Amino acid sequence: MEVFLARHNGFCYGVKRAIKLAQDSAALEGKACTLGPIIHNPQMVERLASEGIGMVDTLQEMTGDTIIIRSHGVGPQVYEEAGAAGLQIVDATCPHVKKAQMSAYSLSEENYQVVIVGEKKHPEVKSIFEWSGHKAEVVETVEQAAQIKTCLKLGIVAQTTFSGEEFKKIVNVLIDKSNDIKIARTICTATDQRQKAAIELSQEVDLMLVVGGKNSANTTRLAQLCSNVGCKTYHIETVQEIETGWFNGIHKVGISAGASTPDWIIKEVYEKVQNMESLLKEQDIKKIQEDDIIKGTVVLINHEEIFVDIGYKAEVSIPKSELAFPIPENAADLVQIGDELDLYVVSVGGENGVVLSKVKADKTVAWDKIKNAFNTKEKLETIVLEAVKGGLVTAIFGLRGFIPASQIDLKFIEDLSVYIGQTLVVLPIEIDPDKQRIVLSRRVLLEAERNEKQTEIFEQLAVGQVIRGTVKHLADYGAFIDIGGIDGLAHISDLSWERVNHPSDILAVGDQVDVFVKSFDIAAKRISLSVKDTIRDPWFAKVEQYKEGSYVKGKVSKIAEFGVFLTIGDHLDGLIHMKELSEKRITKAEEVVHLDEELNVKIIHIDKKTKRIALSLIQAQQDAERAEYTDYISEQTEPTNTLGDQFGDLFKNFSDK
């Protein structure tokens, strides 16, 4: 077996500098502590602790005199707080990180919209973000970069350990976001060299070991790059993690290490792998015992069974019924020649020889996974096999699982058969290995997702917003409308400016409608919506055709103690007050009018603030009579002579006497 070390691996300049500064601080007066781990390598942190260099997570925990800023750097506020606390500061920030911090600071000062290309939760990226004045956007993928809005000035900074190739792809997307762009390619040269060397080596070997802290971003990225090439890759922290079984059939092994991996760990791994071939040869064939779980390599496959090599005197047959649950149609659907399997030893000797079961081995491993998921609240995937009374039967890690009907969805599902064949994401909520009982829930995850989404919606919600929603449910008193993950209620009185007898008169489930946010209560998770407030009140358009003093015809729609409601024109209501019904004193409106009677009335007042129209029957009648009299008078012919002219002779006779 040949073993190759990548041309570039182990401590970079920045890490070496940080470790030396930390070790030198042990000689300073008083206790020295790093603010967070000096580098992302637990073994190095433990070694520093043994040399008297402690670690604190916050300045408030500090009891010593000297605080060491770790290689990933911190924001300007930490320097200010440490100075104010009278602490001596040893700045072990990697020079490349410092350059990225200052680039973000300068770009922000020049009013550039700063974009940091890197991992949002990485401490280095957090420090760069703080130096930008907390104004930067952080993107890690091309998809995230596409979401950045266009701006006048755009400045780009990179996490020092970010992939150079990925950085180029992201920059190609961001380049169209502004006409004024400044790019600070702050990726460390050592990072580029390690990544390139690891990729080249992984193309030449059968297996890659990438050594470094599991919390180290650059080491994790090295492992991912090697895996992307198609090389079998393992990310390990220490030599103790190496498994002998990895090297069966392996001829060439490559070793790379992250920038924060100490030399002594790399050396231990290298020496262990160099001796691996002799270790494999020296291993005796273990005595097989019942209930053991052993390794076996698939050497032959047919429809009903497979044959595996377990290092025994002969290959062992395993029927497909012992390969998986549920039983596959064809053994070849599950495994391929060369696959290494965990196998449970059912029996040894006897007329059947060695009897093995992958199902039982999988169950042992599966129950460990189920228990771990139950304790850590980890999401799992399960395949629905059948719908039974009360829920769904599923397969999970080869075990039988059950999802009660109440735990399938947020709402009641009448036909459970629609889930057969589907893969669902679930959470174990009850397990009993002795009874082989696994109860799963999809509802718990859906509720958590809904609550998270609802919280996000409430944070963005504002009274007066107009939002597009979907009608989800109709009730006698209103409509429930989904506005993106949470339902709001539009009361029946808020559905239309016209009178609505039932919401189904104007809406149907599934309708897309614009809604107006009237109010909301975050604690009670209630949202009051209005459909009618998204459009202008048609009352105003209707009333514009009428003027005070004009006459209209209407039909009596309602009689009350204080007057009569009259419907005029296009469903427009006006009120004739009792005093405007009759000139003579009346006690009931029915003395003058009755329902559905048509009346000619006069509009005496239109109040647009209260949307009220005052009508008068009396004034309409009086005006009509007055007009009739006026017309009559105007039609009469005026006399052309006086009484004297007509009867002058008679008067003359009287005077003579």
Summary of the structure (lengths in Angstrom):
residues: 657
radius of gyration: 43.2
end to end distance: 169.4
largest distance: 175.8
contacts: 2035
relative contact order: 0.05
helix: 36%
strand: 29%
